[in-house]
Amino acid sequence: MLFPTTLVGSYPQPEWLIDRKKLAGRFPPRVRAKELWRIPEPYLAEAQDDATIMAIKAQEEAGLDIITDGEIRRESYSNRFATALEGVDIDNPGTALDRSGHPNPVPRIIGKIRRTHAVEVDDLKFLKHHTNRMVKITVPGPFTMTQQAQNDYYNMEENAAMDYAAAVNEEIRDLFAAGADVVQIDEPYMQARPEKARQYGLKALNRALDGIRDTTAVHICFGYAAIIHERPSGYSFLPELASCGCMQVSIETAQSRLDCAVLAKLEGKKIMVGAIDLSDMNVEMPETVAARIKRALPYVKPENVIIAPDCGMKYLPRDVAFGKMRAMVEAAKILRREFGD
């Protein structure tokens, strides 16, 4: 199929599950933020299951081809995994600068980073049980988790990143063994801190992908539109992913009006073209989404294009998110008619 459609990862959590005003009024949590949940602990897991089913069915109803769990159980894209690792103190957090330059509570590294158990495998199994379509699940990247931690143990950040990478590699292997069709690594801090990304971030990312032969993706972005309002016109770290072991690269083009010529430097990769502007609460016309995708086609073959939003839909109103998913699906139909599938 040409132009398959998918989410980057997250879908809006319902208001009855999480306090969306509190969620939007702070930076994405790096440590646990249990105070955001509206449901008491004894009933929270069941409520998260119910909301996950709703997110899955919304994606199916909209017509998406590759389904995620919506990251419904997560307070942020990264903290569910990052706080489940050995070697971090989440009860006595440290502080690190967020990509906006503001201090944020973060896990404090006090020992060797190790993954002691599968973190997201049950989430994946639940997703597969509730859809017959292809499925994707996301994990935070080793470089990004290193930047979202206070290092009180390792003599070099690179060493921390490599141990995070080993933990991610173990998780990815278990996710594919459990039936994932696509596993995506989220690495937004490669864009935010490109010099460090060049020094050791790409090395850590490739370690996370070492020996993986199934379909992997890397998402790199400018940050949630609800949190980071200004967008540069181009990436500070993107062509470097040509030497990454991933098969797909997820980028944003809509809000930033990205010059898509840079995509020619990622030859051989499938490109998840972000074509939904998450800063705009108006639902795009399908023709608008199709036109955004066409901007990438001089540089990426149609068979290598996947249609997605710019980033996670977590902060959108649910009706807006659903409408934008439908616009992606209708745009895909336009493009398939034009390009012959």
HUBELZI-V819716 format. One record per backbone hydrogen bond with DSSP energy under -1.0 kcal/mol. CO is the residue of the C=O (numbers start at 1). NH is the residue of the N-H. E is the energy in kcal/mol with one decimal. If there is no record, write none. Layout:
CO | NH | E
CO | NH | E
This chain:
4 | 307 | -3.0
5 | 65 | -1.1
5 | 66 | -2.1
10 | 313 | -2.0
14 | 17 | -1.4
14 | 18 | -1.9
17 | 38 | -2.6
18 | 20 | -1.4
19 | 23 | -2.4
20 | 24 | -2.4
21 | 25 | -1.2
33 | 36 | -2.0
34 | 37 | -1.3
36 | 19 | -3.0
40 | 43 | -2.0
43 | 47 | -2.1
44 | 48 | -2.8
45 | 49 | -2.2
46 | 50 | -2.3
47 | 51 | -2.5
48 | 52 | -2.2
49 | 53 | -2.3
50 | 54 | -1.9
51 | 55 | -2.0
52 | 56 | -2.6
53 | 57 | -2.7
54 | 58 | -2.1
55 | 59 | -2.0
56 | 60 | -2.3
57 | 61 | -2.9
58 | 62 | -2.3
59 | 63 | -1.2
59 | 64 | -2.3
67 | 136 | -2.5
69 | 72 | -1.1
70 | 11 | -2.1
71 | 74 | -1.4
78 | 82 | -2.5
79 | 83 | -2.0
81 | 84 | -1.7
86 | 114 | -1.8
87 | 110 | -2.7
87 | 111 | -1.6
89 | 108 | -1.6
94 | 106 | -1.8
96 | 104 | -2.2
98 | 101 | -2.5
102 | 98 | -3.8
104 | 96 | -1.9
106 | 94 | -2.5
107 | 150 | -2.5
108 | 89 | -3.1
109 | 152 | -1.6
114 | 86 | -2.7
120 | 124 | -2.2
121 | 125 | -2.6
122 | 126 | -2.2
123 | 127 | -2.2
124 | 128 | -2.8
125 | 129 | -1.9
134 | 67 | -3.0
135 | 181 | -1.3
135 | 182 | -1.5
137 | 184 | -2.5
139 | 186 | -2.6
141 | 145 | -2.4
142 | 146 | -1.8
143 | 147 | -2.0
144 | 148 | -1.4
150 | 109 | -3.0
156 | 160 | -1.3
157 | 161 | -2.6
158 | 162 | -2.2
159 | 163 | -1.7
160 | 164 | -2.6
161 | 165 | -2.3
162 | 166 | -1.9
163 | 167 | -1.9
164 | 168 | -2.4
165 | 169 | -2.7
166 | 170 | -2.0
167 | 171 | -2.0
168 | 172 | -2.8
169 | 173 | -2.2
170 | 174 | -1.9
171 | 175 | -2.3
172 | 176 | -2.4
173 | 177 | -2.1
174 | 178 | -1.5
175 | 180 | -2.1
176 | 179 | -1.5
182 | 137 | -1.8
183 | 217 | -2.1
184 | 139 | -2.8
185 | 219 | -2.7
186 | 141 | -2.9
187 | 190 | -1.4
188 | 191 | -1.1
188 | 192 | -1.3
189 | 193 | -2.4
193 | 197 | -2.0
194 | 198 | -2.2
195 | 199 | -2.0
196 | 200 | -2.6
196 | 201 | -1.4
197 | 202 | -2.1
200 | 204 | -2.2
201 | 205 | -2.4
202 | 206 | -2.5
203 | 207 | -1.7
204 | 208 | -2.1
205 | 209 | -1.2
209 | 212 | -2.2
215 | 183 | -1.9
216 | 247 | -1.6
216 | 248 | -1.9
217 | 185 | -3.0
218 | 250 | -3.4
219 | 187 | -3.1
224 | 227 | -1.3
224 | 228 | -3.4
233 | 259 | -1.0
238 | 241 | -2.2
239 | 242 | -2.0
240 | 243 | -1.7
241 | 244 | -1.6
247 | 270 | -2.6
248 | 218 | -1.6
249 | 272 | -2.7
250 | 220 | -2.4
251 | 274 | -1.8
253 | 258 | -1.1
259 | 262 | -1.3
260 | 263 | -1.9
261 | 264 | -1.6
262 | 265 | -1.7
263 | 266 | -1.9
266 | 269 | -2.2
270 | 249 | -2.4
271 | 273 | -1.1
271 | 306 | -2.6
272 | 251 | -2.5
273 | 308 | -1.8
274 | 253 | -1.4
276 | 310 | -1.7
285 | 289 | -1.8
286 | 290 | -2.7
287 | 291 | -2.2
288 | 292 | -1.8
289 | 293 | -2.1
290 | 294 | -2.3
291 | 295 | -1.0
293 | 296 | -1.8
296 | 299 | -1.8
296 | 300 | -1.4
301 | 304 | -2.3
302 | 305 | -1.7
304 | 271 | -3.2
306 | 273 | -2.6
307 | 6 | -2.0
308 | 275 | -3.1
313 | 316 | -2.1
317 | 321 | -2.6
318 | 322 | -2.5
319 | 323 | -2.1
320 | 324 | -2.4
321 | 325 | -2.0
322 | 326 | -2.3
323 | 327 | -2.0
324 | 328 | -1.8
325 | 329 | -2.2
326 | 330 | -2.6
327 | 331 | -2.2
328 | 332 | -2.3
329 | 333 | -1.6
330 | 334 | -2.0
331 | 335 | -2.5
332 | 336 | -2.6
333 | 337 | -2.1
334 | 338 | -1.9
335 | 339 | -2.6
336 | 340 | -1.0
336 | 341 | -1.7
